[in-house]
Amino acid sequence: MTNQNKYQVKIAETTELQDKAFMVRKEVFVVEQKVSHEDEFDEFEKVSTHFVALDQNQLPVGAARWRKTDKGIKLERFAVSKEARGQGIGSLLVEAVLNNVKIREKTDYLYLHAQLDAIPLYSKFGFKKTGPQFEECDIQHFKMYLIL
């Protein structure tokens, strides 16, 4: 049984929290999944709202971000440290991001590019696959969307 109370998700509004989120993203995407640093850390960092999941010791175990695009709100960069997977952190991140978007934005169209392993997580929150499978940074994805 997982104890989600031992983790908290915060909006990474300070440099310290943002650095913690970036540490998780670097660990998961750049080191583990071999995504180039340039592809992972892009021109949208400054215009995105970042999130970090912390354990009881305030160590980073998860990260995510969202941003406005011309198509709607795009949820991106969901990552959970390898040793922390299976603890419900991905769900906590999705929930926190969705709650933040609902408070801050008027749009009802959200979308993301889901790695194949993450599709069940996003489906739990009502996201639906659309279009063909595609490759992004040598990783297979599906576009998924949610109408609030």
Stockholm file with secondary structure:
# STOCKHOLM 1.0

chainA/1-148         MTNQNKYQVKIAETTELQDKAFMVRKEVFVVEQKVSHEDEFDEFEKVSTHFVALDQNQLPVGAARWRKTDKGIKLERFAVSKEARGQGIGSLLVEAVLNNVKIREKTDYLYLHAQLDAIPLYSKFGFKKTGPQFEECDIQHFKMYLIL
#=GR chainA/1-148 SS CCCGGGCEEEECCSHHHHHHHHHHHIIIIIIISCCCHHHHSCTTGGGSEEEEEECTTSCEEEEEEEEEETTEEEEEEEEECGGGTTSSHHHHHHHHHHHHHHHHCCCCEEEEEEEGGGHHHHHHTTCEEEEEEEEETTEEEEEEEEEC
#=GC SS_cons         CCCGGGCEEEECCSHHHHHHHHHHHIIIIIIISCCCHHHHSCTTGGGSEEEEEECTTSCEEEEEEEEEETTEEEEEEEEECGGGTTSSHHHHHHHHHHHHHHHHCCCCEEEEEEEGGGHHHHHHTTCEEEEEEEEETTEEEEEEEEEC
//
